[in-house]
Amino acid sequence: MTKIKDRTKKLFFNASWLFGAKTAAGIFSAIQTIIIARILGVNDYGLLVLIIAYVGILFVILDFQFWETATKYIGGFWTEGDKARTGAMIKLSYLVDISSGIIAFAIAIITAQIVNNYFINSPEADFLIRIYAVSLLIDTTNFTSDAILRVFEKFKQISLIVSLTNLTRLALVSAALFSGMGLKEVLYSYIAASILGIGIRLVIVNMTLNEKGLHKWWESNTSLIKNQWKGITWFLANSSLTKTFTLASDNYLGVMILGHFSGTEATAFYKIARNCTTIIKRFMDPLYEAIYPELVKISGLKNLADFSHIIKASTKTLIKISIPVAIILLLFPDVIINLIFGTQYLPAANALRIVTVGVLISQLSFWIGPALLALGRPGLRTIIRGCTTVFYVILLLILVPKYSYNGAAVAFLAYSIVVTAIAFYNIRYQIKTLSKQND
């Protein structure tokens, strides 16, 4: 019992560093959003949201999101004391990130005009899409860098990087807008902040790897892990596809479908509702990132009691923190929107109530992805996310044309309920099945 208590304490300690960073980043991001929304106005803010959504979903689809695979295999090789294969996996991770980022960037450049014609309809959107794509290209290796730092428990360093990058972006964006500049300069600010972020990450990662004796890891021979290619490919394919479903359904699908059917104004209202609930998700993200390495270690020991304990303890803590914030959002949406974003965004009040309930429900199942990966069920996770994303898209196509941004909010709520119900059913089934196998 002492061991599981120690693991739980370490989980929350690591999560606390990430929470601190994400809280600071959340504050900087919230201030940035407020400044952008107030100064640009509803239509230009809606245009920015659509640009970010398109480029974001393109990078999600084409970027392999290698960090989960990197975490599992780098952590596994390092635990076995195999420095050679650890270095080879690190090199492979960066190569995959860079390659997929370049492909996504190229497609963003080529398709900018087409997407503008069909979804955005703005004379400058194609140029703005190309600018924003540059910042995401720069960011592509950050997933692997952060995975390495998590494996070696450098959560404090991750916190510093995230906070500093977001603060820099806030300062640059604010300077641009208060100087009378517009969307183009805002996106240039994103590029500058991305350059700073990748530079600091790579320096800290290199210092960490040198500290661990992994000198000149970039010269590692990737053929050393050729026996793991099949497992890595299968894990990566499922992880990438699932991440595509997850990020698309969480961040982008509602926005793009709204842009197509209802225009930039409705998109802005829905995005404001989602932005107001970001504070709740800030509590969830650190636990999500910190719980995965712990569940991987516990599953390797086949200690399912500890596995369940970690999930229950983290979920209870998350809900206790989230409920008070959710109650405030539910009771005073008009006051919050008016105070933060201004009267022009007040139509988003009902959507905010609906989205708040959906986000709160989704907190109950934040662990399902890391849990299924740790249990060696990446394919099952992909199937679950794929089916629920199709369900979500169908709801959006039914509700958005008639009910606009409120319809998108209802679709998100229904999606959250279904995902949570499936998560609880599956984790009980998986643990029960594995318990029988271990007996």
C-alpha positions in Angstrom: 0.0 0.0 0.0 2.9 2.3 0.8 4.3 1.8 -2.8 1.0 2.8 -4.4 0.7 5.8 -2.1 4.2 6.8 -3.2 3.3 6.4 -6.9 0.2 8.5 -6.4 2.1 11.2 -4.6 4.7 11.2 -7.4 1.9 11.4 -10.0 0.4 14.4 -8.4 3.8 16.0 -7.8 4.7 15.7 -11.5 1.2 16.8 -12.5 1.5 19.8 -10.2 4.5 21.1 -12.2 2.5 20.7 -15.4 -0.5 22.2 -13.8 1.5 25.3 -12.7 2.8 25.7 -16.2 -0.5 25.2 -17.9 -2.2 27.5 -15.4 0.3 30.2 -16.2 0.0 29.4 -20.0 -3.8 29.4 -19.6 -3.7 32.8 -18.0 -1.5 34.2 -20.8 -3.6 32.5 -23.4 -6.8 33.8 -21.9 -5.5 37.3 -21.8 -4.3 37.0 -25.4 -7.7 35.7 -26.5 -9.5 38.6 -24.7 -7.2 41.1 -26.4 -7.6 39.6 -29.8 -11.4 39.2 -29.5 -12.0 42.7 -28.3 -9.7 44.5 -30.7 -10.3 42.5 -33.8 -14.1 42.2 -33.3 -16.5 39.3 -34.0 -15.8 38.8 -37.7 -12.0 39.0 -37.7 -11.8 36.9 -34.6 -14.0 34.3 -36.3 -11.7 34.4 -39.3 -8.7 33.8 -37.1 -10.4 30.8 -35.5 -11.2 29.3 -38.9 -7.6 29.7 -40.0 -6.2 28.1 -36.9 -8.8 25.3 -37.1 -8.0 24.4 -40.7 -4.2 24.4 -40.4 -4.5 22.7 -37.0 -6.6 19.8 -38.3 -4.4 19.4 -41.3 -1.3 19.1 -39.1 -3.1 16.7 -36.7 -4.1 14.4 -39.6 -0.7 14.4 -41.2 1.5 14.7 -38.1 1.9 11.3 -36.5 1.7 12.7 -33.0 4.6 10.5 -32.1 4.9 11.5 -28.4 2.8 8.6 -27.0 4.8 6.0 -29.0 8.1 7.8 -28.1 7.1 7.8 -24.4 6.4 4.1 -24.4 9.5 2.9 -26.3 12.0 5.4 -25.0 10.8 4.8 -21.5 10.9 1.0 -22.1 14.4 0.9 -23.5 15.7 3.2 -20.8 14.2 1.1 -18.0 15.9 -2.0 -19.5 19.2 -0.1 -19.4 19.6 -0.2 -23.1 21.2 3.2 -24.0 21.9 2.3 -27.6 18.3 1.6 -28.4 17.1 4.5 -26.4 19.2 6.8 -28.6 18.0 5.1 -31.7 14.4 5.6 -30.7 15.0 9.3 -29.9 16.5 9.8 -33.3 13.6 8.0 -35.0 11.1 10.1 -33.1 12.6 13.3 -34.3 12.9 12.1 -37.9 9.2 11.1 -37.9 8.1 14.4 -36.5 10.2 16.5 -38.9 9.1 14.5 -42.0 5.4 14.6 -41.2 5.6 18.3 -40.3 7.1 19.1 -43.7 4.4 17.1 -45.5 1.6 18.9 -43.6 3.2 22.3 -44.2 3.5 21.6 -48.0 -0.2 20.6 -48.2 -1.3 23.6 -46.2 0.5 25.9 -48.6 -0.9 24.1 -51.7 -4.5 23.9 -50.4 -4.9 27.4 -48.8 -6.8 28.9 -51.7 -9.1 25.9 -52.1 -10.0 25.9 -48.4 -10.6 29.6 -48.5 -13.0 29.3 -51.4 -15.1 26.5 -49.8 -15.0 27.2 -46.0 -13.8 30.8 -45.3 -14.4 33.1 -48.2 -12.1 35.9 -47.2 -9.8 37.8 -49.6 -6.8 37.4 -47.3 -7.4 34.0 -45.7 -5.2 32.0 -48.1 -2.2 34.2 -47.2 -3.0 34.0 -43.5 -3.2 30.2 -43.7 0.3 30.0 -45.1 1.7 32.3 -42.4 0.1 30.2 -39.6 1.4 27.0 -41.2 4.9 28.2 -40.7 4.5 28.4 -36.9 3.1 24.9 -36.7 5.9 23.6 -38.9 8.4 25.0 -36.3 6.4 23.4 -33.5 6.4 19.8 -34.9 9.4 18.5 -32.9 8.0 19.8 -29.6 6.0 16.6 -29.1 9.1 14.4 -29.1 11.1 16.9 -27.0 8.4 17.0 -24.3 8.1 13.2 -24.4 11.8 12.8 -23.7 11.6 15.3 -20.8 8.6 13.4 -19.4 10.4 10.1 -19.5 13.3 11.6 -17.6 10.9 13.4 -15.2 11.9 16.9 -16.2 8.5 18.3 -15.5 9.9 21.5 -14.0 11.7 22.2 -17.2 8.6 21.6 -19.3 6.8 24.0 -17.0 9.4 26.7 -17.6 9.3 26.3 -21.4 5.5 26.3 -21.7 5.1 29.3 -19.5 7.9 31.4 -21.2 6.7 30.6 -24.7 3.1 31.6 -23.9 4.2 34.7 -22.2 6.3 35.7 -25.2 3.5 35.1 -27.6 1.1 37.2 -25.4 3.6 40.1 -25.3 4.2 40.0 -29.0 0.5 39.7 -29.9 -0.4 42.5 -27.5 2.3 44.8 -28.9 1.1 44.2 -32.4 -2.6 44.8 -31.8 -2.1 47.8 -29.5 0.1 49.3 -32.2 -2.8 49.2 -34.6 -1.7 46.2 -36.5 -4.0 43.3 -37.6 -4.3 39.5 -38.2 -1.1 39.2 -40.2 1.0 40.6 -37.5 -0.7 38.4 -34.9 0.3 35.4 -36.9 3.9 36.7 -37.3 3.9 36.9 -33.5 3.0 33.2 -33.3 6.0 32.4 -35.5 8.4 34.3 -33.3 7.1 32.6 -30.1 7.4 29.2 -31.8 11.1 29.9 -32.7 11.8 30.7 -29.0 10.0 27.6 -27.8 11.8 25.1 -30.1 15.1 26.7 -29.3 14.8 26.4 -25.5 13.3 22.9 -25.8 16.2 21.5 -27.9 18.8 23.0 -25.6 17.2 21.5 -22.5 16.6 18.1 -24.2 20.3 18.0 -25.3 21.4 18.8 -21.7 19.2 16.1 -20.3 20.4 13.5 -22.7 24.0 14.4 -22.1 23.3 14.1 -18.3 22.0 10.6 -18.9 25.0 9.6 -21.0 23.2 9.7 -24.3 25.8 11.8 -26.1 25.5 12.4 -29.8 22.1 10.5 -29.9 21.6 11.9 -33.4 24.3 9.6 -34.6 22.5 6.5 -33.3 21.8 3.7 -35.7 18.0 3.2 -36.1 18.6 -0.3 -37.3 19.2 -1.3 -33.7 15.4 -1.2 -33.2 14.5 -3.1 -36.4 13.1 -6.0 -34.3 10.6 -3.5 -32.8 9.5 -2.0 -36.2 6.3 -4.0 -36.3 5.3 -3.1 -32.8 6.3 0.5 -33.2 4.4 0.9 -36.5 1.3 -0.7 -35.1 1.4 1.4 -31.9 2.2 4.6 -33.9 -0.6 4.0 -36.5 -3.2 3.6 -33.8 -1.8 6.4 -31.6 -1.7 8.8 -34.6 -5.2 7.9 -35.9 -6.7 8.2 -32.4 -5.0 11.5 -31.8 -6.4 12.7 -35.1 -9.9 11.8 -34.0 -9.5 13.2 -30.5 -8.1 16.6 -31.5 -10.4 17.0 -34.5 -13.5 16.3 -32.4 -12.3 18.4 -29.4 -11.0 21.4 -31.2 -11.7 21.6 -34.9 -14.7 19.8 -36.3 -17.3 22.0 -34.8 -15.5 25.1 -35.9 -15.0 24.0 -39.5 -18.6 22.8 -39.9 -19.9 26.0 -38.3 -17.7 28.1 -40.7 -19.2 26.3 -43.7 -22.9 26.5 -42.6 -23.0 29.7 -40.4 -20.1 31.9 -41.2 -17.4 33.7 -39.1 -19.8 35.3 -36.6 -21.3 32.0 -35.4 -17.8 30.5 -35.3 -16.6 33.3 -33.0 -19.5 32.8 -30.6 -18.9 29.0 -30.4 -15.2 29.5 -29.9 -15.8 32.0 -27.1 -18.0 29.4 -25.3 -15.2 26.8 -25.7 -12.6 29.3 -24.6 -14.4 30.1 -21.4 -14.3 26.4 -20.4 -10.6 26.1 -21.1 -9.9 26.8 -17.4 -11.6 23.4 -16.6 -9.5 21.6 -19.2 -6.3 23.2 -17.7 -6.9 20.9 -14.7 -7.2 17.8 -16.8 -4.3 18.2 -19.2 -1.5 17.9 -16.6 -3.0 14.7 -15.1 -3.4 13.3 -18.6 0.3 13.9 -19.4 1.6 12.7 -16.0 -0.6 9.6 -15.6 0.5 7.9 -18.8 4.1 7.1 -17.8 2.9 5.9 -14.4 0.2 3.6 -15.9 2.8 2.2 -18.3 5.1 1.2 -15.4 2.2 -0.3 -13.3 0.8 -2.3 -16.2 4.3 -3.7 -16.8 4.2 -5.0 -13.3 0.7 -6.4 -13.9 -0.6 -4.8 -10.7 -4.2 -4.1 -11.7 -5.2 -3.0 -8.2 -2.7 -0.1 -8.3 -3.8 0.6 -11.9 -7.4 1.1 -10.8 -6.3 3.1 -7.7 -4.3 5.6 -9.8 -7.3 6.2 -12.1 -9.8 6.6 -9.3 -7.6 8.9 -7.2 -6.8 11.2 -10.1 -10.4 11.3 -11.3 -11.7 12.2 -7.9 -9.1 15.0 -7.5 -9.9 16.4 -10.9 -13.7 16.5 -10.3 -13.3 18.2 -6.9 -11.3 20.9 -8.6 -13.5 21.3 -11.7 -17.0 21.4 -10.1 -16.7 24.8 -8.4 -15.5 26.4 -11.6 -18.2 24.7 -13.7 -20.9 26.0 -11.2 -19.7 29.6 -11.7 -19.8 29.2 -15.5 -23.3 27.7 -15.4 -24.7 30.4 -13.1 -23.1 33.5 -14.5 -22.3 33.0 -18.2 -23.6 36.4 -19.3 -21.6 38.2 -16.6 -18.4 36.3 -17.5 -18.7 36.9 -21.2 -19.6 40.5 -20.9 -16.9 41.2 -18.4 -14.2 39.4 -20.3 -15.0 39.6 -24.0 -17.6 42.4 -24.2 -21.3 42.7 -25.0 -20.8 41.8 -28.7 -20.2 38.2 -27.6 -23.2 37.8 -25.3 -25.2 35.5 -27.7 -22.7 32.8 -26.7 -24.1 32.6 -23.2 -26.4 29.5 -23.7 -23.7 27.7 -25.7 -21.3 28.3 -22.8 -23.7 26.6 -20.4 -24.1 23.6 -22.7 -20.3 23.3 -23.4 -19.5 23.6 -19.6 -21.6 20.5 -18.8 -20.0 18.6 -21.7 -16.5 19.5 -20.5 -17.3 18.5 -17.0 -18.6 15.1 -18.1 -15.5 14.6 -20.3 -13.3 15.0 -17.1 -14.7 11.7 -15.8 -13.0 9.7 -18.6 -9.8 11.7 -19.2 -7.8 8.6 -18.4 -9.2 6.3 -21.1 -6.5 6.9 -23.7 -3.5 6.5 -21.5 -5.2 3.5 -19.7 -5.8 1.6 -23.0 -2.3 2.3 -24.3 -0.7 1.2 -21.0 -2.8 -2.1 -21.2 -1.6 -2.7 -24.7 -4.9 -1.9 -26.4 -4.1 0.8 -28.9 -6.4 -0.7 -31.6 -9.3 -0.6 -29.2 -8.7 3.0 -28.4 -8.6 3.8 -32.1 -11.9 2.0 -32.7 -13.6 3.9 -29.8 -12.4 7.3 -30.9 -13.2 6.6 -34.6 -16.8 5.5 -33.8 -17.5 8.4 -31.4 -16.0 10.9 -33.8 -18.3 9.7 -36.6 -21.2 10.0 -34.2 -20.1 13.6 -33.4 -19.8 14.6 -37.1 -23.3 13.2 -37.8 -24.7 15.3 -34.9 -22.9 18.4 -36.1 -24.3 18.0 -39.6 -27.8 17.5 -38.2 -27.8 20.3 -35.6 -25.5 23.1 -37.0 -27.5 24.0 -40.1 -30.6 24.6 -38.0 -29.3 25.7 -34.6 -25.9 27.2 -35.5 -23.5 27.5 -32.6 -26.0 26.3 -30.0 -26.4 23.1 -32.1 -22.6 22.7 -32.2 -22.6 22.9 -28.4 -25.4 20.3 -28.0 -23.5 18.0 -30.4 -20.4 18.4 -28.2 -22.4 17.6 -25.0 -23.9 14.4 -26.5 -20.4 13.4 -27.8 -18.9 13.8 -24.2 -21.7 11.7 -22.7 -21.2 8.8 -25.2 -17.4 8.9 -24.8 -17.6 8.8 -21.0 -20.1 5.9 -21.0 -18.0 3.8 -23.4 -14.9 4.6 -21.4 -16.3 3.3 -18.1 -17.7 0.1 -19.7 -14.4 -0.7 -21.5 -12.1 -0.1 -18.6 -14.1 -2.4 -16.4 -14.2 -5.0 -19.1 -10.4 -4.8 -19.7 -9.4 -5.0 -16.1 -11.8 -7.9 -15.5 -10.4 -9.8 -18.5 -6.8 -9.2 -17.5 -7.5 -10.2 -13.9 -8.7 -13.6 -15.2 -5.7 -14.0 -17.4 -3.3 -13.3 -14.5 -5.0 -15.7 -12.1 
